[in-house]
Amino acid sequence: MDTFDADQSVGAQPQKPGRPKPQSEQQMGKQSFDLLQWIGLLDRLESAARYLFLGMAAMSFVAYGYMVYTQDQWQSHHRQLQKLRNQESQQAIINARIRNQAAELAEKNTSGTIDPSPSRAVFVPITEGTSGAIDGPASPSKKTAATPAPPEISITVGY
């Protein structure tokens, strides 16, 4: 005779051999708790990935803007440099023309210029009115009779 199984009752359907037995509520609760933990972890991971993506996109926009800005600045400075180079070359040409004209005028006897030579060098003597400065005489103001004059410093001027 068949043995009576406690899991089988009169109205229960017989279990199929490939189907596992139902688990206890405690095991099912633990599995659902583990599943909720995994879902929560995946949700946090998705949020972190979203924030990481937004941060990377923002940094990309900032880097792109910086590159465009620096390129624009470089181009404007380059244009300014080219303009200054053109002005420099124009000034060099003008200076050369002025020198040539001065040389041509100096060659003419009617211009009134004299030949430079060491015998015709001009020496400017230092007078008592100078304050010791090379630039020129001191301004004759604010000296009173009560204030003694500072001692004179002997300076020789060489040109």
Secondary structure, DSSP 4 states (H G I P E B T S, - for coil): -PPPPTT--SSSPPPPTTSPPPPPHHHHHHHHHHHHHHHHHHHHHHHHHHHHHHHHHHHHHHHHHHHHHHHHHHHHHHHHHHHHHHHHHHHHHHHHHHHHHHHHHHHSGGG------GGG---PPPPTTB-S-SS-BPP--S--SSSPPPPP-------
